[in-house]
């Protein structure tokens, strides 16, 4: 779409336009649809992994990140113990939240969300336009968590896939209902490293050790040809790829995962050593892990230190979340 057709989903530089398109608050909606009460019914079980915390080096030890992302300097962080989801929240888990609360996601309130062009099942009037500078993103009328590739699709066909088309605000609402929270960025990176301090990926320094694909990212020529060497064009079911050293699945690729922190590129220069909570202000909320669209020719943010951000209202077909248990 052109910027005139949908100015609230602009492309961005530094390889970010392949990540997730951005949009701004929808005028007049306020906080409508955001249900922040504890569950009246049993919430879906969360398979937690208990992490003891400790000290690790946070940041990019290889100098491979985009300077504007603020992945350096590597700095010491100490975390208290915490429990984190073994895998991303799935569509079936999110469906239980919606059934219990009647919650309407922001994509539903906007009436559309961003779908990657090769995954769209829509045509005609339901295609509201393509992303300015990122034509692989289509703004699809009726795309949301329950209709991940367009209004003709159903979440029931993807029950064990990570839920997508959820904004940061939607993820926070789910957490409030489930009695949980989003991880801090430091907790997320510590968990993703799986005990391998200073490594490039969640499993080591080689992308495909022994020729084995360890994550769901793009193979081929982005954005037109995906050879699917890893077996997937879009999302993969959770627990498809081997877990990292802590028993956590898909900490790289598949879907971006929201963190609690505001995003500030210079934050690492003076962040607290113990249990950093992120800055009090920032340019959007932090996203971690990369997605099925990441490719080393354009966006290599599936590295464990990689970070990016988006506005809290934004949603797309490649962004989800996992949760942390309350202390």
Order of alpha helices (4+ residues) and beta strands (2+ residues): beta-beta-beta-beta-alpha-alpha-beta-beta-beta-alpha-beta-alpha-beta-beta-beta-beta-beta-beta-beta
